[in-house]
Amino acid sequence: MTHRTRLLAVLWLSALAGTAQARTLEADIAKVRLPVATLDTVHVQLDWADNAPQGTLTLHAGRVQAPDLGIDARNLAWTCPLQRIDAMGWACDGTLRSAGKSFRLAIAFDEAGLRGTFSQGKATLAMQRATATPDFTRVDLTRVPIAWAQGLLAQSWADARLQGGTLDGRVDVDAPSKGPLRLSGRLNAAGVKLETTDATIASDKLAGTFDFDYRIFDAPHPSLLTLEGTLHGGEFLAGSVYVSLPDTPIGLSMRGEHRDGAGWSLPHIAWTDGNALHVGGSAGFDDAANLRTLDLTLHSDDLSPLRDRYLSGLLGIAGLSDLTLTGALDAQVRVDGG
């Protein structure tokens, strides 16, 4: 019997016995392994009063780790009323406490599968997993703070700090026993604010919609990312380059791969800003997110918007802030060695 099965069996038998007479049942489990997470030092307690319609479940985990998702939390405590939802189902909806913060965690399971909701204020993560497809989980996001993804971002960009913004959309998680962990879906981002620890890269009020497919392989195989979407306004700074995006949609497409200790390689990048700017090419970064290689082709049918959208920072440094651009442009940019 797996630790996960043992835990569910303990809860089910406790609840079943508790309907007959008052009792308290406790269980200590050293480790519970789930498809995408591991729980260490788990203590479960169920109190059920005589003839009561529900019992009180208390669960404490000394540590919860999901390395592929950037999660490492300690001392989680969840208390909720455990009750039947049908002949073969159970539900528990209560308060989860971790690191001095409180969340709402609701879980229900029956023969059909498992459903759960994790929320704080207006932010909600809702998940579903069917018994027939135990390796597949669907997660729906509503007004989720983008800062909740800090751990995941830190795996590939340690110096970046997410400071604001929300996410809505859907994420599908495939976690087969053999093969890569796969995260895919569509996300709508709003008000994204980010800054690196050295302040050389920053963004504010970025918004966009993206379809993504991220496959996380074990070394030595590279993890693979595909991203297709549109940006809608906002601004960002990269070194001396300041970009102020228009409210009109800008197409963004990229494919990338990441190897441990080697940084990201982007063999395909495409940026489409109407007639103002088309960019295509590739780029490579080291493990600290520093640019190593760059090979871009640029084309513009109308240079007039470029000063305010893309060049104000560089022109300001050169004392050419009032420069007027007209006409068209074709250019190529190459960087080798950073």
Secondary structure, DSSP 8 states (H G I E B T S, - for coil): --HHHHHHHHHHHHHHHHTTS-EEEEEEEEEEE-SS-EEEEEEEEEEE-TT-S-EEEEEEEEEEEEGGGTEEEEEEEEEEEEEEEETTEEEEEEEEEETTEEEEEEEEE-SSEEEEEEEETTEEEEEEEETT-TTEEEEEEEEEEGGGGHHHHHTT-TTEEEEEEEEEEEEEEE--SSS-EEEEEEEEEEEEEEEETTSSEEEEEEEEEEEEEEEE--TTS-EEEEEEEEE-SEEEEETTEEEEE-SS-EEEEEEEEEETTTEEEEEEEEEEETTTEEEEEEEEE-TTS-EEEEEEEEEES--TTHIIIIIHHHHHHTT-TT----S-EEEEEEEE--
